[in-house]
Amino acid sequence: MAKQISQKTFDDVVRENMREFEMEAEEAVQDAIQQFESQGVNLSIIVKDPSLYTESADSGDTHDHPVVTAVKKLDACLAGPPGAAQDEIVSCLQDVQKECDTDLSRRCLAGSNGAYDVLYKALCTYEKEPDTFRLVLSSFCALVNGQPDLIDCKGIELLMSALKQYRESAETEELIVRAIRLNCVKHEANRQEFVKHDYIITATELLTAHKSNPTLVKEICISLRTLTLDDDVRVPFGKAHETAKTIVTEGDALKAILSLCEEHLNNPIVLAELFLTLSCLAVRNEFCEEVMNRGGLKLIIQAFESGIKDKVIVRQALIVMKVLAGNDDVKKEICKLGGVELVVTAMTTHQNNSHIAEAACKLLTAITLRNPENCRKVVDCHGHQHIVQAMKLHPNEVGVQKNACMSLRNLVSRTKDLSECILALGVEPLLNNAMNCHKEAQDEAKAALRDLGCKVELQELWKGKRGTLQ
């Protein structure tokens, strides 16, 4: 893990360089950077702007960074009489947002200089004034991007209160949802706090109320997916699965999202977001079945077919169908509805796109698992040829190689008679190449070679004798 230092420590070294070694500000900063990086220090959250340091070797003073100046100025304005210096407050908010949008180091500097408390005060002050409130929200979003630790319980309560207060204003709701989402990234405790404050139910109600607003729908979908992440390294066991289940059961999200899919069939950007959200929520067998029973599978395949040339729609449709195919009834229905033919068409149309090739191989792996009838369907549609072609076109993409091996293995696992037509495509050297070149794909390649009846050296890790595994 990389070491970290404070902004003050970095500033002290720069001042020392200028005072002791009579360096210019720019030279002193570069020397400090080299010193710390040689010691393995991560300087990503440090502001390294030479203009902040005077060029006097005697003093080596540091100027306030513009974001710190703006925060102090905003704090002073908020402490004045209500309604006074409104133009100055707006200017300070714009300066804070501009600086925080620049990079993480400026956001961290603002955060360490009390920016959260100042912006919280501004949110409370202007909660009833929509125009200024939106400006404060924009600055707040810029500040907390990558800094979810700043927010506290009172901030969470304020955002949830505002979310319910501004139900009729899509523009304001979009900013509030974005602020909530940014505070949930890589922070499991914040996610659970928002869940406790009924964010899930409120968000799904907003989806229905503002279903014709594509930007708000997209933002809410991203926020719901954020709740299902397990990305906080400080927490040994996250609650991603439980949260996804809650979104479906308490928020009735599957019904709302499928309704929105129908609403936005002609908007590929929103549709892709909806598909991706479905794939994050269908975490249980009965949820996959519910999507199918509500007509979701037919709708996905319809969108897949009509948007076959759109690589974004194609990839997300493949991903969501792969998730749904975890249910045995769904994988049968995919074949009945012409899903295999569409996958083959997609692999042909976008054969140079490794992401689509990987997603297609994943779907074929899912629908052929423990289903000989589907295996024969894939071969009848020449799917095996396109899997092999994907391996040839993307030899350096481990995801493609690994999932292609898995799909080939599933094709012949219970239908050995299909081995001959697959081997005739010259797949054996491709599998050996995947095994030798990609460590992550070794097990899958060996399994495919074994089930195809090819020569493969299987290492017996343990023979039941006393000793350690090699």
C-alpha positions, 0 to 999 in steps of 0.5 A: 500500500502506497504511503501518504503525506499531508499537504502541510508536510509537502509544503514544509519540504518545498519551503525548506528547499527554497530557504536552505538551498535557495531554489526557485519555487518551481525547482523546489516543488519538483525536487520535493516531488522526486524526494517523496516519489522515491520513497514510495509516497502517493502524491495524488491528493497533494496540490503541487502548484509552484505559484502558491509559494513566494520566491523569497528564499528568506520567507518561503511563505505559502499563498492560500490556494484559490479553492481555500480562499473561496471557501473562506470567503463563502464562510464569511459571506454566510456569517453575514446578514441574511440576503447580503452579498448574494452575488458574492456568494454565487461567485464563491460557489462557482469558484469552489466548484471550478477548483474542485472539478479540476482534480482530486488534490484540490478537492482534498485541500478544500475538504481539509480546510472545512469546505464540507461544513461551509457547504452544509451551512449553505445547503441549510441556508438556501434549502428553500431557494431553488436556484441558489440551492442548485448552485450549492448542490453543484459545488457540493457534488464537486467537493464529495467526488472521491471523498465520501468520508466527508459527509456525516449523519446530518448531511445524509438527513439533509439530502434525504429531506431535500429529495422528498421536498423537491419531488416536482423539480427534476433538475434539482432532484438530479443534483440531489441523486448525484450527491447521494450517489457520489457519497455511496461510492466506496463507502458501505456505511454511507450506503447503509445509512441512505438505505435506512433513510428509505432512499430505495423507495424514494428513488423508485417512486421518482423513477415512475414520477419522472419516467419521461425525463431521461437524464434523471432516469439515468442518474437514478439508475446509476445511484441504484447500481452504486448501492449494490457495489461491494467496493469498500476495502475497509469492510470485510463483508459488504451487503451488496446482495442484500441491498439488491434484494431490498431494491427489488422486494421493497422498491418493486424496482423490476416492474418500474425499470421494465416499464421504463424500458418500454418508455425509452425503447428509442433512446439507446443511452437510457436503455443501456443504463436500464439494462445494466441496472436490471443485470445488477438487480437480478441476483436471485433465481426468482428475480430472473423468472419475474423479469421473464414473466413480466415480458422483460426478456421479450422486450430485451430481445426486441431492443437487441434486434432493433439496435443490433448495430449499436454496440452499446445496446448490444453489449448491455443486452448480452450482459443482462441476458447472461445474468437472466440465463442463470435461471433454467427456464429463462435460458430455454426461452432465450433460445425459443425467442431467437436469442442464439441467432441474435448473438451470432449476428452480433458477433458477426457485426461487431467481430472486432469489438473484444468487449462484445465478443467476451459478453457474447461468449459469457451468454453462450456459456450460460445458455449451454450450461446443463442444456444439451438442446441449447448446445445443439441449437448453438451449433446449428446456428454456427455459434461454435464457429464464431466462438473460435473466430473470436479466439483468433481475432482477440488472442491477447484479450484474456476475457475473450479467451477465458469465456470462449474456452468455457463456452466450448467446454459447455458445448461438448460437456454433455453432447460429446458428438459435437466435438468433431465439428468443433475440432475440425475448426482447428480449435486445439492449438487455440486452446493450448495457446490460451492456456500457455499465454494467459494464466487466468484462463488455464483452468478453463482451457484445460477443461475445454481440451479435456472435454473435447478429448484432446491431449492435456496434462492435468496436474494432480495437486494432492494424492491423499498423502501427508504433505503440502500442496505443490 
